[in-house]
Every structure is written in structure tokens, then in C-alpha cells.
Amino acid sequence: MAGGKLTTYRSMAEDAVNFAVAEQFADRESLTDRLPLLGGQGYGEWASRTDEVAAEHNLPPKTVKRLLGRYGSLMGELLS
């Protein structure tokens, strides 16, 4: 699913998945509203450590904030 705002893409993706599996899995409801967004788990921990992460990787805090906004908690993998 591409396009749309973060607040709407999840709803659009749910509609697309429900449509795609409607015949085969008609008796099951979608689980997408209970699955964490990629990079969402642990986001708060990374956000609270912005200055520390910046210092560890010799980056400006502004850059770390931008990376966190783009990659979320997957930023750790990127920095590794």
C-alpha cells in the first residue's frame, strides 16, 4: 500500500487485504489494527535517547531526529 497519510494508509491497507481474502477467509476479521507499525515498537525509547544516540554516532541531534522520523525504531539497524 503506498500513498496517503500515515493516518489513512493503514485503513486503506486493511480494506485492500479484506477485499483480497474475502472469499477464502470470510469468517475471519482483520488483525491489522492490532499489529504494530514497522519501526513503531520501541520508538519512545529511541526518541528519549536522541541526544545520547547522536553523541554515540557522532551525528547532529537534528539528523538523529530526522532518521527516527523516517525509520522509527529500525534506526538502530540503519546505524549499525
N, C-alpha and C positions, 0 to 999 in steps of 0.2 A: 504494500500500500504506500503510495507516495503522494505528496502534496497535502494541502490543508494545514491547519494549525495543529499544534500538539494536542490541543483540547478536542479537536474533531477527528483526527486521524484514527484514533482508537475506535471510535464509534463507526467510522467508515469501514475499518478492517473487520469489525465484528459483523457488520451487515454482509460484507463480502464472503466471509467464512460461513456464516449461516446459510447464505444462498448456495454456496458451493457444496455443502454437505447436507442440504435439506432432505433429499430423498433417502440417503443412506443412514443418516443419524437423526431422523425427525423426532425421536423420543428423548433427545439429549439437549440440554440448554448450553449455551456458550459459556466458556470459562474465562474469556478474555478480560472481563472486568476485575478478575481476581489475580491475574498474572502480573508480576512487576514489569515495568518497562525496562528494556535493556539499558543498563547503566544507572538504573534508579536505586537498586539495593545498595545501601552504604553511602549514598550521595551525601547525606547530612554529615557523616563522619569526615568525608573528604572536604566538604565545604568549611567545616570548623577548623580544618588544618591548612587552609590556603597558604598562610604565611610560612608555616613550617615546611610544607612541600616545596614552595618557591625557593626557600633557602637550601633545602637538600639537593635541589636540581639546578641551582644557580640560574633561576628564571625570575623575571619580574612577577610579582603577585598578580598583576593585570593579565599576564599571559596564562597563569595557572587558572584564574577565574574564567578566562575565555575557553580554555581546554575543558574545564569542568562543565561549563555550559554546553559544550558540544558533545563530549564523550561521557559525561556523568562519572560514575564510579569506575568505568572502564579506563579512565585516565591513567590509573596505575599501570595497566598493561602497556599503554602507549609510552609512558615514561620509562618503563623497564626496557 
